[in-house]
Amino acid sequence: MTNLLHTYRYGPDEPPRVLAIHGLTGHGRRWETLFDRHLPDVAAVAPDLIGHGRSSWDAPWTIEANVTALAALVEAEAADPVVAVGHSFGGAIALSLAASRPDLIAGLVLLDPAVALDGRRMREIADSMYDSPDYTDRDEARAEKADGSWGDVPTAELERELDEHLVELPNGRMGWRISIPAMLSYWSELTRPVPVPRDGTPTTLVRAARTSPPYATPELITTLEAGLSSNFALLEWDCDHMVPLARPGETAAVIADRLA
């Protein structure tokens, strides 16, 4: 199963201690600045999820398919259970991985996780992507991100995103290195109920205060608080949804705390 996932590795050449899981429409290189600049001594693996980047784009496009592939990756490369760090859709996958394979997970860091979201809202987002899946040029792609949830991400990081992830499509327009059919399926996956890890799993959830309506809903937070007891910590940061790119230093500190 590991050959499904194109994987980036950061830190020392040793078994990984962290599994970093990107969000919907993302890729594993989004974690590069965080690990190279802020956690250079921590070995981490950061795969492209199925349907994203350079990983397999073949169906099925489900949380379970990604969990199976990630579990195989951790089993193949890690010597001990890892801290799973998940952003947005990656947070939903991290929770499902911890719930189904607690033997692989030492702790969780959930960065504005997108779980148990409203079905109508997800349909509207999917409709928008279906209607406008690509861009005239790089400037249009840049403007969409800068005017949206990337508004507080440094300009250099946004340009790195465009360099890595924006490609010319067969129709001559520009688009992200993703499978649009997979993305449309994944928006539906975000409506699933909250998967609760084994009680005792150390978990930190960072909620982005500027995201409205919130991805980290009150339902998600109360469910995890009830299921994880004293092992759950909630942080609220004054940033938009792209937490690990907007606040890499603070994110690194939370990961380091969980590793400790």
Disulfide bonds with the S-S distance in Angstrom:
none
